[in-house]
């Protein structure tokens, strides 16, 4: 399994096993030419470390079952 395939599979496993909490926050929007512009909204997704550890363990089990 290539690193890019592993990373994609790991990201998919995280999405399946972790329910992140999403927050929308305002951030500064600075442009080198025009200076300060209207703030923009960015989405942050936070998750608990316990859920992350469990997702990593479950992902490892799935890899072992596939024999990879």
N, CA, C and O atoms as a GROMACS GRO file, in nm:
protein
  272
    1UNK      N    1   0.085  -0.118   0.000
    1UNK     CA    2   0.000   0.000   0.000
    1UNK      C    3   0.089   0.123   0.000
    1UNK      O    4   0.176   0.138   0.086
    2UNK      N    5   0.067   0.211  -0.097
    2UNK     CA    6   0.144   0.335  -0.105
    2UNK      C    7   0.103   0.428   0.009
    2UNK      O    8  -0.004   0.415   0.067
    3UNK      N    9   0.192   0.523   0.040
    3UNK     CA   10   0.164   0.618   0.147
    3UNK      C   11   0.038   0.698   0.119
    3UNK      O   12  -0.042   0.721   0.210
    4UNK      N   13   0.019   0.742  -0.005
    4UNK     CA   14  -0.101   0.820  -0.038
    4UNK      C   15  -0.228   0.737  -0.022
    4UNK      O   16  -0.330   0.788   0.024
    5UNK      N   17  -0.222   0.608  -0.058
    5UNK     CA   18  -0.338   0.521  -0.040
    5UNK      C   19  -0.365   0.498   0.108
    5UNK      O   20  -0.480   0.497   0.152
    6UNK      N   21  -0.257   0.479   0.184
    6UNK     CA   22  -0.271   0.459   0.329
    6UNK      C   23  -0.332   0.583   0.393
    6UNK      O   24  -0.422   0.573   0.477
    7UNK      N   25  -0.283   0.701   0.354
    7UNK     CA   26  -0.334   0.826   0.411
    7UNK      C   27  -0.481   0.844   0.378
    7UNK      O   28  -0.559   0.884   0.464
    8UNK      N   29  -0.520   0.814   0.255
    8UNK     CA   30  -0.661   0.826   0.215
    8UNK      C   31  -0.748   0.728   0.293
    8UNK      O   32  -0.857   0.762   0.338
    9UNK      N   33  -0.700   0.605   0.308
    9UNK     CA   34  -0.775   0.504   0.383
    9UNK      C   35  -0.787   0.543   0.530
    9UNK      O   36  -0.892   0.525   0.591
   10UNK      N   37  -0.679   0.597   0.585
   10UNK     CA   38  -0.680   0.640   0.725
   10UNK      C   39  -0.777   0.756   0.745
   10UNK      O   40  -0.852   0.758   0.843
   11UNK      N   41  -0.776   0.852   0.654
   11UNK     CA   42  -0.868   0.966   0.664
   11UNK      C   43  -1.012   0.919   0.655
   11UNK      O   44  -1.099   0.969   0.727
   12UNK      N   45  -1.039   0.823   0.568
   12UNK     CA   46  -1.175   0.770   0.556
   12UNK      C   47  -1.215   0.697   0.683
   12UNK      O   48  -1.329   0.710   0.728
   13UNK      N   49  -1.123   0.621   0.742
   13UNK     CA   50  -1.153   0.551   0.867
   13UNK      C   51  -1.183   0.650   0.979
   13UNK      O   52  -1.273   0.626   1.060
   14UNK      N   53  -1.110   0.759   0.984
   14UNK     CA   54  -1.137   0.860   1.086
   14UNK      C   55  -1.276   0.918   1.069
   14UNK      O   56  -1.349   0.936   1.167
   15UNK      N   57  -1.315   0.947   0.945
   15UNK     CA   58  -1.448   1.002   0.921
   15UNK      C   59  -1.558   0.904   0.961
   15UNK      O   60  -1.663   0.945   1.010
   16UNK      N   61  -1.532   0.775   0.941
   16UNK     CA   62  -1.632   0.674   0.973
   16UNK      C   63  -1.647   0.652   1.122
   16UNK      O   64  -1.756   0.624   1.170
   17UNK      N   65  -1.538   0.666   1.197
   17UNK     CA   66  -1.540   0.628   1.338
   17UNK      C   67  -1.538   0.745   1.435
   17UNK      O   68  -1.560   0.725   1.555
   18UNK      N   69  -1.513   0.864   1.387
   18UNK     CA   70  -1.508   0.980   1.476
   18UNK      C   71  -1.614   1.080   1.430
   18UNK      O   72  -1.626   1.111   1.312
   19UNK      N   73  -1.688   1.129   1.525
   19UNK     CA   74  -1.787   1.232   1.494
   19UNK      C   75  -1.732   1.365   1.544
   19UNK      O   76  -1.746   1.399   1.661
   20UNK      N   77  -1.669   1.440   1.456
   20UNK     CA   78  -1.611   1.568   1.501
   20UNK      C   79  -1.720   1.671   1.531
   20UNK      O   80  -1.830   1.667   1.475
   21UNK      N   81  -1.685   1.761   1.619
   21UNK     CA   82  -1.771   1.876   1.647
   21UNK      C   83  -1.723   1.990   1.559
   21UNK      O   84  -1.605   2.025   1.561
   22UNK      N   85  -1.814   2.047   1.482
   22UNK     CA   86  -1.776   2.154   1.390
   22UNK      C   87  -1.811   2.290   1.448
   22UNK      O   88  -1.918   2.310   1.506
   23UNK      N   89  -1.718   2.382   1.432
   23UNK     CA   90  -1.738   2.520   1.473
   23UNK      C   91  -1.705   2.610   1.355
   23UNK      O   92  -1.607   2.586   1.283
   24UNK      N   93  -1.786   2.712   1.335
   24UNK     CA   94  -1.755   2.811   1.233
   24UNK      C   95  -1.700   2.934   1.304
   24UNK      O   96  -1.763   2.987   1.395
   25UNK      N   97  -1.583   2.980   1.260
   25UNK     CA   98  -1.518   3.095   1.323
   25UNK      C   99  -1.485   3.199   1.216
   25UNK      O  100  -1.464   3.166   1.099
   26UNK      N  101  -1.480   3.323   1.259
   26UNK     CA  102  -1.440   3.432   1.170
   26UNK      C  103  -1.289   3.448   1.177
   26UNK      O  104  -1.231   3.448   1.285
   27UNK      N  105  -1.226   3.462   1.062
   27UNK     CA  106  -1.082   3.485   1.057
   27UNK      C  107  -1.053   3.610   0.976
   27UNK      O  108  -1.132   3.651   0.890
   28UNK      N  109  -0.940   3.670   1.004
   28UNK     CA  110  -0.899   3.787   0.928
   28UNK      C  111  -0.869   3.747   0.785
   28UNK      O  112  -0.818   3.638   0.759
   29UNK      N  113  -0.900   3.835   0.694
   29UNK     CA  114  -0.874   3.811   0.553
   29UNK      C  115  -0.783   3.923   0.504
   29UNK      O  116  -0.828   4.033   0.471
   30UNK      N  117  -0.654   3.893   0.499
   30UNK     CA  118  -0.554   3.994   0.462
   30UNK      C  119  -0.507   3.967   0.320
   30UNK      O  120  -0.471   3.854   0.286
   31UNK      N  121  -0.506   4.070   0.238
   31UNK     CA  122  -0.457   4.060   0.102
   31UNK      C  123  -0.337   4.153   0.089
   31UNK      O  124  -0.347   4.270   0.127
   32UNK      N  125  -0.222   4.105   0.038
   32UNK     CA  126  -0.104   4.190   0.028
   32UNK      C  127  -0.125   4.315  -0.057
   32UNK      O  128  -0.062   4.418  -0.033
   33UNK      N  129  -0.213   4.307  -0.156
   33UNK     CA  130  -0.238   4.422  -0.243
   33UNK      C  131  -0.340   4.518  -0.184
   33UNK      O  132  -0.320   4.640  -0.186
   34UNK      N  133  -0.450   4.463  -0.132
   34UNK     CA  134  -0.561   4.548  -0.088
   34UNK      C  135  -0.570   4.564   0.063
   34UNK      O  136  -0.654   4.640   0.112
   35UNK      N  137  -0.487   4.495   0.138
   35UNK     CA  138  -0.489   4.509   0.284
   35UNK      C  139  -0.603   4.430   0.347
   35UNK      O  140  -0.647   4.328   0.295
   36UNK      N  141  -0.648   4.480   0.460
   36UNK     CA  142  -0.752   4.411   0.536
   36UNK      C  143  -0.885   4.412   0.460
   36UNK      O  144  -0.931   4.517   0.416
   37UNK      N  145  -0.944   4.294   0.445
   37UNK     CA  146  -1.073   4.281   0.379
   37UNK      C  147  -1.174   4.228   0.479
   37UNK      O  148  -1.142   4.208   0.596
   38UNK      N  149  -1.296   4.205   0.433
   38UNK     CA  150  -1.399   4.150   0.522
   38UNK      C  151  -1.352   4.015   0.576
   38UNK      O  152  -1.288   3.938   0.505
   39UNK      N  153  -1.384   3.987   0.702
   39UNK     CA  154  -1.345   3.856   0.757
   39UNK      C  155  -1.416   3.744   0.683
   39UNK      O  156  -1.523   3.763   0.625
   40UNK      N  157  -1.356   3.628   0.685
   40UNK     CA  158  -1.417   3.512   0.620
   40UNK      C  159  -1.447   3.406   0.727
   40UNK      O  160  -1.388   3.406   0.835
   41UNK      N  161  -1.537   3.317   0.694
   41UNK     CA  162  -1.576   3.210   0.785
   41UNK      C  163  -1.496   3.085   0.750
   41UNK      O  164  -1.487   3.046   0.634
   42UNK      N  165  -1.438   3.024   0.852
   42UNK     CA  166  -1.368   2.897   0.834
   42UNK      C  167  -1.429   2.796   0.930
   42UNK      O  168  -1.472   2.832   1.040
   43UNK      N  169  -1.432   2.671   0.890
   43UNK     CA  170  -1.488   2.566   0.973
   43UNK      C  171  -1.375   2.487   1.038
   43UNK      O  172  -1.284   2.439   0.971
   44UNK      N  173  -1.383   2.474   1.170
   44UNK     CA  174  -1.288   2.392   1.246
   44UNK      C  175  -1.361   2.267   1.291
   44UNK      O  176  -1.475   2.273   1.337
   45UNK      N  177  -1.295   2.152   1.278
   45UNK     CA  178  -1.354   2.028   1.326
   45UNK      C  179  -1.267   1.975   1.439
   45UNK      O  180  -1.148   1.950   1.421
   46UNK      N  181  -1.328   1.959   1.555
   46UNK     CA  182  -1.256   1.912   1.673
   46UNK      C  183  -1.310   1.775   1.713
   46UNK      O  184  -1.428   1.746   1.696
   47UNK      N  185  -1.221   1.690   1.765
   47UNK     CA  186  -1.262   1.558   1.810
   47UNK      C  187  -1.183   1.523   1.935
   47UNK      O  188  -1.078   1.582   1.962
   48UNK      N  189  -1.235   1.428   2.011
   48UNK     CA  190  -1.168   1.389   2.135
   48UNK      C  191  -1.054   1.293   2.104
   48UNK      O  192  -1.060   1.215   2.008
   49UNK      N  193  -0.951   1.299   2.185
   49UNK     CA  194  -0.836   1.210   2.165
   49UNK      C  195  -0.874   1.065   2.190
   49UNK      O  196  -0.820   0.976   2.124
   50UNK      N  197  -0.965   1.039   2.283
   50UNK     CA  198  -1.009   0.902   2.307
   50UNK      C  199  -1.072   0.842   2.182
   50UNK      O  200  -1.044   0.728   2.146
   51UNK      N  201  -1.156   0.921   2.115
   51UNK     CA  202  -1.216   0.873   1.991
   51UNK      C  203  -1.111   0.852   1.883
   51UNK      O  204  -1.120   0.758   1.805
   52UNK      N  205  -1.010   0.939   1.879
   52UNK     CA  206  -0.902   0.925   1.782
   52UNK      C  207  -0.826   0.795   1.806
   52UNK      O  208  -0.799   0.721   1.711
   53UNK      N  209  -0.791   0.766   1.931
   53UNK     CA  210  -0.718   0.644   1.963
   53UNK      C  211  -0.800   0.520   1.927
   53UNK      O  212  -0.746   0.423   1.874
   54UNK      N  213  -0.930   0.523   1.957
   54UNK     CA  214  -1.015   0.409   1.924
   54UNK      C  215  -1.025   0.391   1.772
   54UNK      O  216  -1.026   0.278   1.723
   55UNK      N  217  -1.032   0.502   1.698
   55UNK     CA  218  -1.039   0.494   1.552
   55UNK      C  219  -0.910   0.437   1.494
   55UNK      O  220  -0.913   0.359   1.399
   56UNK      N  221  -0.796   0.476   1.552
   56UNK     CA  222  -0.667   0.423   1.506
   56UNK      C  223  -0.661   0.273   1.532
   56UNK      O  224  -0.617   0.197   1.445
   57UNK      N  225  -0.705   0.229   1.650
   57UNK     CA  226  -0.706   0.086   1.682
   57UNK      C  227  -0.797   0.010   1.586
   57UNK      O  228  -0.761  -0.097   1.537
   58UNK      N  229  -0.915   0.064   1.560
   58UNK     CA  230  -1.010  -0.002   1.471
   58UNK      C  231  -0.954  -0.008   1.328
   58UNK      O  232  -0.971  -0.109   1.259
   59UNK      N  233  -0.887   0.098   1.284
   59UNK     CA  234  -0.826   0.100   1.152
   59UNK      C  235  -0.717  -0.007   1.143
   59UNK      O  236  -0.707  -0.076   1.042
   60UNK      N  237  -0.637  -0.021   1.248
   60UNK     CA  238  -0.534  -0.125   1.251
   60UNK      C  239  -0.594  -0.264   1.241
   60UNK      O  240  -0.541  -0.350   1.172
   61UNK      N  241  -0.706  -0.286   1.312
   61UNK     CA  242  -0.773  -0.415   1.305
   61UNK      C  243  -0.823  -0.443   1.164
   61UNK      O  244  -0.810  -0.555   1.114
   62UNK      N  245  -0.879  -0.341   1.099
   62UNK     CA  246  -0.928  -0.359   0.962
   62UNK      C  247  -0.814  -0.392   0.866
   62UNK      O  248  -0.831  -0.473   0.776
   63UNK      N  249  -0.697  -0.329   0.886
   63UNK     CA  250  -0.582  -0.361   0.801
   63UNK      C  251  -0.536  -0.504   0.823
   63UNK      O  252  -0.504  -0.575   0.728
   64UNK      N  253  -0.533  -0.547   0.949
   64UNK     CA  254  -0.490  -0.685   0.979
   64UNK      C  255  -0.587  -0.786   0.918
   64UNK      O  256  -0.546  -0.890   0.868
   65UNK      N  257  -0.718  -0.754   0.922
   65UNK     CA  258  -0.817  -0.844   0.863
   65UNK      C  259  -0.799  -0.856   0.712
   65UNK      O  260  -0.820  -0.963   0.655
   66UNK      N  261  -0.760  -0.746   0.648
   66UNK     CA  262  -0.737  -0.748   0.503
   66UNK      C  263  -0.604  -0.811   0.467
   66UNK      O  264  -0.580  -0.844   0.351
   67UNK      N  265  -0.516  -0.828   0.567
   67UNK     CA  266  -0.386  -0.889   0.542
   67UNK      C  267  -0.286  -0.795   0.480
   67UNK      O  268  -0.194  -0.839   0.410
   68UNK      N  269  -0.302  -0.665   0.504
   68UNK     CA  270  -0.210  -0.567   0.445
   68UNK      C  271  -0.116  -0.516   0.550
   68UNK      O  272  -0.030  -0.433   0.520
   0.00000   0.00000   0.00000
